[in-house]
Amino acid sequence: MDVPVDCACGHRFSVPESLVGGLAQCPECGKATEVPGLRDPLWRVLQVLALLAVVAAAWFGFQVGGAGGAMLGGAGTAVVLWVFSRGL
């Protein structure tokens, strides 16, 4: 799936999804243009916050819920794996 990129010169072009978070050369003006996506700094901050929230929830679940907290820990592990798979 291609990702749309808007260059500062006003040209819009598409690049492969593998370039998300990196740079692509604009075919119109030739300048390097950032490819927006999940690896942008804002997304990294959101990923870290999600990770911290899961860790805190799992800790609280184990402290309060006993066996029920184990289920929360399993769900938290799934979320942590998803966060890291998205390129943290």
C-alpha positions, 0 to 999 in steps of 0.5 A: 500500500502506498503512502501519500506524501506532500512536498514543500514545493506543493507536489503530492506523490506516493511512496511505498509503506516501507519508507514511513518515518524516513525520507523520500525524494520528491520527483518534482523538485528533487528535495528530500521530504519526510514521509509521515507515519507511525514512526513520527516523534508524536507516535513514538510518544504515544507508544511510550505512554501506552506502554507505561499505561499497560505496565501500570495497569498490570502492576495494579491488577496483580496487586489488587486482583490476584488471579484476575490480575494475571488476565490483565497481565496477559492482555498487557503483554499483547498490547506491549508486543503490538506497540513494539511491532509498530516500530518503537 
